Amino acid sequence: MKPYRVLLFDLDGTLTDPKPGITRSVQHALKRMGIVENDLDSLVPFIGPPLSDSFQYFYGMDDRQARQAVEFYREYFAVRGLFENAVFPGIVELLQELQMQGTRLMVATSKPTTFALRILDHFQLSPYFEYIAGSELDGSRVKKSEVIAHVLTERSLYDKTEIVMIGDREFDIVGAQKNGLDSIAVKYGYGTAQELESARPTYIVETVQELADLLAERELVS
């Protein structure tokens, strides 16, 4: 069993807890669309999947309406929402240890790359990552499988046995599987236990510490 030499991290729900910023941004977008939603907890399912898909799935919007809702979302998110966020406890220490070991660290998120860069810069996480990839503002490369494929191509990553995708939603797990990669589902984020187990990841961990222990164990047994 090889150690993982390349780690692809999801951003929202894996590296940082974005709940306040994302739910308030969705609330703002819905209000601009004439929909009043006072319960921010009901908007938690928007954390992770592509926004346009979520507006269509949860509020029955058509493609045009969903695109407009995404624009309204960004009115709030680009100014305030992206900073209403926090790094999960233990993440910085984990990244430091992995970097010291020479592990290649990258981010693969469905969030637009420009926002991901601003968030990672704000929390001083950018220096840990060799490459940061997300979606485009025009709505292209939004599915997690597409983002992962982009990372593999751009960084010339060919030995898939040494690569793992780490994330908190089924989209991370399915995206990894479509690219022939192992995956680690983290339960401290926003995916439900049923969602993650149904996606059949290679591993499931409960906490950041369990994630660190798993990666260290693979290093030791290699």
N, C-alpha and C positions, 0 to 999 in steps of 0.2 A: 504493500500500500504506500504509494508515493505521498510525500507531503504536498500540500497545496502551495505552489510558488507564486500564483497570481490570484488575487482576491478581488472580485467585483462586488462592490457594496451598493445596495440601494441607498437612497438618501432619506426620504420621509419614512419615519417609523422604524428605521434601522440605525442610522447615525444620529438623527435628531428627532425630537418630538415636535411636530409642526401643527398640532391640533388647533391651538388658538388662531393662528394666522390663516390656515386653510379654511376652517369652518366660518370664520368671520368674512373671509373673501367670498365664499359661496353664498353666505347670507346676503352680502351686498349685491352680488350678481342677481340673486333671486328677486330682491327688492326692486332692482332696476327693470326686471322682467315682469313686475307686477305681482310677485308672489311673496307673501309674508311668511317667514319661518323664524319663530322665536326660540326654538329649541336647538341650540348649537350641537348638542350630542347626536341629534338625528342626522347631522351632516357629516359625521365621522366616516361613513363609507366612501366619501369623496377622497379620502387620503389613500393614495396609491395608484388607482387606475387613471387612464386618460380622462381629463375633465369633460371633454365633449361627449364621450361615451356615458359618463355618469349623469350629465344633465339629461340626456336622452332616456336613459334607463330609469332614473328615479323620478323624473318630472315629465316624461312623455313628450319632450321637445323633438321637433324634427331637426334635420341637419343644420338648416339655416339658423333656427332659433338657438341651437346649442352653440354654434360659432359665435353668435352675438353674446350669449351668456358668458362664454370664455373671455371675450373682450371686456365685459363688465367686471368679471372676476379680477382681471389683471389691473383694473383701475385701482382697486384697493390693495391687491397683493404686491404690486410693484413698488408701492410707496410705504406701506405699513406691514402688510401681512407676512412678507418673507422674513421679517425680523421678530415676529411674534412666535418664537421658536426657541428650542433649548436643546443642547447636546445631551444625549442620554449619559447618565453617570457610568464611568468606566470606559467609555469609548476612546477618550484621548489616551488613556494609559494603554489600551489595547493597540491603538494605532502606533504609538511610540515603540512598543515592544516589537510589533511586526516589522516596522521600518528598520529597527536595529538588527533584526534577523536577516534583512535583505529581501524580504517578501515584497513583491510588486503589488501595489495597491491602486485600485482604480474605482471610479464611481460610474454606475450605469443606472440612470434615473429616467422616468418618463417626464419629469419636470423639464421645462425648457432650459437648455444649457446656460443661457445668460442668467437665469434666476439661481440655478444651482451654484454657479461660480460666485455670485454675490453672497449667497448664504454661507458657503464654505469659507470664503474670505472673511466674512463678518465674524465667524466663530473660530477663525485662525486654524482651520482644518486643511486648507488647500495644500500647504507644504507636505502633507503626508501622502498626497496622491500624485502618481505619475501621469494619470490621464483622467479627465472628467468629461463624461458624455451624457447628453440628455436629448430631448426632442428639439425640434425647431419651432420658432414662433408661428410659422405658417401652417402648423398642424402636421407636418411630415415627421417621419421617424418617431412616432409617438408610442407605438407598442413596445413593450419591454423586449420582446424577441428581436425587434429591429435595432434597438439601442445596443443590445448585447452583440449582435452580429457586426454592428458598426465598430464597436470596441475591438473585437477580435481581428477585424480587417485592418483597422488603422494602426494597431500595435503589433501586427504580424504575429498573432498568437496561434500557434498551430498544434501544440501538444495539449489537447483538451483534458488529458488525465491530470494535469497540474493546475487546472483552473476550477474555481468554484464561485457560484453566484450566491450572495448572502442577502436575504430580504425578508420582509414581514407579511407579504401578501401572495396569494396564489399566482398573480401575474409574474412575480419574480421567479417562482418555481417553474411555471409553464414556459416562460421565456428561456430559462436555462435548458430545459429539456429539449426545446425546439432547436437549440444550438449544440446539443450533445454534451452538455456540461452537468457536473454534479451541482447540487444546491443545498444550502443550509437555510432552513426556515427558522426565524426568531419569533418567539411568542410574546416578547415584551413590546412589540409594536401593535399594529391595528388589525391584523388578520385574526379571525377567530380560530380556535383550535380545530373545529370541524373543517373550515376552509383549508387550513394548512395541511391537515392530515389527508384530506381528500386529494390534494394536489400531489401527494406522494414524493416529498423531497427526499434527498439522500439522507439528510439528518434533520432533526428538530431539536432546538435548544430553548430553554426557558428564559435565560438571562444573558447579559453581556459576559458575565464570568463563565458561564457554561460554554459560550462561544469561544472564549479565550482558551478554556481547558481543552475543548475539542481540537482546535487548531494546534495546540501544543502537543496533544497526544499523537496526532498524525505525524508531527515532526519527530517525535521520539521513536516511533515504531518504524520509521522509514529505513 
